[in-house]
Amino acid sequence: MSAEPVTTWRDDLRARVLALPPGGRLPAERALAEEWGVARMTVRSAIAALAREGLVRTVHGSGSLRTTPPFSLRVHLGSFAEAVRATGMQPHTRLLGLEDDADPPSEVADHLGAAGLPAVLVRRLRLGDDLPLALEEAWLPRTLVPDLDEDAARGSLYDHLAAADLLPDSGHETVRADLPEQDEADLLGISTSRPVLRLTRRATVRDTPVEFARAVFPADRHELSFDLGPERFRRP
């Protein structure tokens, strides 16, 4: 007759983490150390090992939280809010800035062209429930969106464009891996050593440039999804 496997406090810690809902908080390290009769640094080391597996994340001032499983980020023109709702989370937007930008970065000016300047710059932090998921900057020609105000900027920019018959119908997106700047890391609630994905979008409607956008995503909170058609498998 085989013996029952021995359950250790580390097994108990893992089971407790897996039982938490996304965003759920573990008890404090001191409380766990007292419960299991081990050193606090030993508990911290065990939590760090679970963090390396992507099961928990440690947030300064909030403790160790159960990570949210990555949601599929389909790289295509469309609403970020729709992509968040598809995961079962409720999208929220924190408006960080709304201003006219007569002298945007050169890549923005090259895409929008002289007719697209001045541009209106919208900076937003996008959240799913209370979890920061993306930091966004978007430039749109002010002449095309003269009524874009703070209320509209807190909602879906694509809904606003659709209402004006300006919903993008074509464009190009690129994605690359990088490390965040300190201000980006602070807003996203991550460390500067955590990798991010940087997405750049150039969108047009009826061959007219309508949007240049940049977004920064915590890499461990997203997985990319690409649709493959027959053209992807053609020989060069």
C-alpha positions in Angstrom: 0.0 0.0 0.0 1.6 3.3 -1.1 2.1 6.1 1.4 0.1 9.3 1.0 2.3 12.1 -0.4 3.6 14.5 2.3 2.1 18.0 2.0 4.6 20.7 2.9 3.9 24.4 3.7 5.1 25.2 0.2 2.4 23.0 -1.3 -0.1 24.7 1.0 1.2 28.1 -0.3 0.8 27.1 -3.9 -2.7 25.7 -3.3 -3.7 28.9 -1.5 -2.4 31.0 -4.4 -4.3 28.9 -7.0 -7.5 29.1 -5.0 -7.4 33.0 -5.1 -9.4 34.9 -7.7 -7.4 37.1 -10.1 -6.2 40.1 -8.1 -6.8 38.3 -4.8 -4.3 39.1 -2.0 -2.2 36.6 0.0 -1.9 37.1 3.7 1.1 39.2 4.8 4.5 37.5 4.8 4.7 37.8 8.6 1.4 36.1 9.1 2.3 33.3 6.8 5.7 32.8 8.5 4.0 32.6 11.9 1.3 30.2 10.6 3.9 27.8 9.2 6.7 28.4 11.8 9.3 29.4 9.3 11.4 32.5 8.8 9.8 35.5 7.0 12.7 35.5 4.5 11.9 31.9 3.7 8.3 32.8 2.9 9.5 35.7 0.8 11.7 33.4 -1.2 8.8 31.0 -1.8 6.6 33.8 -3.0 9.3 35.0 -5.3 9.5 31.6 -6.9 5.8 31.6 -7.5 6.2 35.1 -9.0 8.8 33.8 -11.5 6.2 31.2 -12.5 3.7 34.0 -13.2 1.3 33.0 -10.4 1.6 36.0 -8.2 2.9 39.6 -8.5 4.1 41.8 -5.6 2.8 45.3 -5.6 4.4 47.9 -3.2 1.9 48.8 -0.6 -0.6 46.0 -1.6 1.3 42.8 -1.0 1.4 39.7 -3.1 -1.6 39.4 -5.5 -2.8 36.5 -7.7 -2.0 37.4 -11.3 -4.7 37.7 -13.9 -4.3 35.1 -16.6 -3.1 36.8 -19.8 -5.8 37.7 -22.3 -5.5 37.3 -26.0 -4.7 40.6 -27.7 -5.7 40.3 -31.3 -3.5 42.6 -33.4 -6.1 44.3 -35.6 -7.8 47.6 -35.9 -10.5 47.8 -33.3 -11.6 48.8 -29.9 -9.4 48.0 -26.9 -12.6 48.1 -24.7 -14.2 45.4 -26.8 -11.1 43.2 -26.4 -11.2 43.7 -22.6 -14.9 42.9 -22.4 -14.3 39.7 -24.3 -12.1 38.4 -21.4 -14.9 39.0 -18.9 -13.3 42.1 -17.4 -14.9 45.5 -17.2 -12.9 48.2 -19.1 -12.1 51.4 -17.4 -10.2 54.5 -18.7 -8.2 57.0 -16.7 -7.6 60.1 -18.8 -4.1 61.4 -18.3 -4.2 64.2 -20.8 -6.0 65.9 -23.7 -4.3 68.7 -25.6 -3.7 70.1 -29.0 -0.2 69.2 -30.3 1.0 71.4 -33.1 4.5 69.9 -33.1 4.1 66.1 -32.6 6.9 63.6 -33.0 8.2 63.3 -36.6 6.7 59.8 -37.1 3.3 61.2 -36.1 3.6 64.2 -38.5 4.8 62.0 -41.3 1.7 59.8 -41.0 -0.9 62.5 -40.5 0.7 64.9 -43.0 0.3 68.7 -43.1 -3.5 68.4 -43.5 -3.7 66.5 -40.2 -2.0 69.1 -38.1 -2.5 70.4 -35.5 -3.3 67.0 -33.9 -5.1 66.4 -30.7 -3.1 64.1 -28.3 -5.0 61.8 -26.0 -3.1 60.0 -23.2 -4.9 57.3 -21.3 -4.4 54.5 -18.9 -6.6 51.5 -19.8 -7.7 49.1 -17.1 -9.5 45.8 -16.9 -11.5 45.9 -13.6 -8.8 47.6 -11.5 -5.8 46.1 -13.2 -3.7 48.4 -15.5 -3.5 46.8 -18.9 -2.2 49.4 -21.3 -0.8 52.9 -21.5 -2.0 54.7 -24.6 -1.1 57.8 -26.7 -3.2 58.6 -29.7 -2.9 61.5 -32.1 -5.9 62.5 -34.3 -6.3 65.4 -36.8 -8.1 68.1 -34.9 -10.0 69.2 -38.0 -11.6 65.7 -38.2 -12.6 65.5 -34.5 -13.3 69.2 -33.5 -15.7 68.1 -30.8 -13.4 65.6 -29.1 -13.5 66.6 -25.5 -12.6 65.0 -22.1 -15.9 63.1 -21.9 -15.4 61.6 -25.3 -11.8 60.8 -24.6 -12.7 58.8 -21.5 -14.9 56.6 -23.7 -14.1 54.7 -26.9 -12.2 56.8 -29.4 -13.3 54.4 -32.1 -17.0 54.9 -31.2 -16.4 58.6 -31.5 -14.8 58.2 -34.9 -17.6 55.8 -36.0 -20.2 58.4 -35.1 -18.5 60.9 -37.4 -18.2 58.2 -40.2 -14.4 58.1 -39.7 -13.9 54.6 -38.4 -10.6 53.3 -39.7 -10.8 50.9 -42.6 -7.1 50.1 -43.0 -3.8 50.6 -41.3 -0.6 49.0 -40.1 0.5 47.9 -36.7 3.9 46.8 -35.4 4.7 45.2 -32.0 8.1 45.0 -30.3 9.4 43.9 -26.9 11.1 46.4 -24.6 11.6 47.5 -21.0 9.4 50.3 -19.6 10.5 53.8 -18.6 10.1 54.6 -14.9 7.0 56.7 -15.5 5.4 54.0 -17.6 6.2 51.4 -15.0 4.7 53.5 -12.2 1.4 53.9 -14.1 1.2 50.2 -15.1 2.1 49.0 -11.6 5.2 47.0 -12.7 8.9 47.2 -12.2 11.3 48.6 -14.8 12.8 45.1 -15.2 9.4 43.7 -16.3 9.2 43.4 -20.2 6.5 45.3 -22.1 5.1 45.1 -25.6 5.1 48.4 -27.6 2.4 48.6 -30.3 2.4 51.3 -32.9 -0.6 51.9 -35.1 -1.1 54.0 -38.2 -4.7 54.0 -39.3 -6.6 55.5 -42.2 -10.1 55.9 -43.4 -10.8 56.1 -47.2 -7.0 56.7 -47.6 -7.1 59.6 -45.2 -4.8 59.4 -42.2 -7.0 59.5 -39.1 -5.0 58.1 -36.2 -1.4 57.5 -35.0 -1.3 55.6 -31.8 1.2 54.1 -29.4 0.5 51.7 -26.6 2.6 50.0 -23.9 1.3 46.6 -22.6 2.8 44.6 -19.7 4.0 41.5 -21.5 2.9 39.1 -18.9 -0.7 40.3 -19.0 -1.2 39.8 -22.7 -0.7 37.2 -25.4 -0.7 38.1 -29.0 -3.1 36.5 -31.5 -2.8 36.7 -35.3 -5.2 35.5 -37.9 -3.5 33.6 -40.6 -4.9 33.5 -44.2 -3.7 31.8 -47.3 -1.5 34.8 -48.2 0.6 34.1 -45.1 1.8 30.8 -46.6 2.6 31.9 -50.1 6.1 31.2 -51.2 8.3 34.3 -51.9 
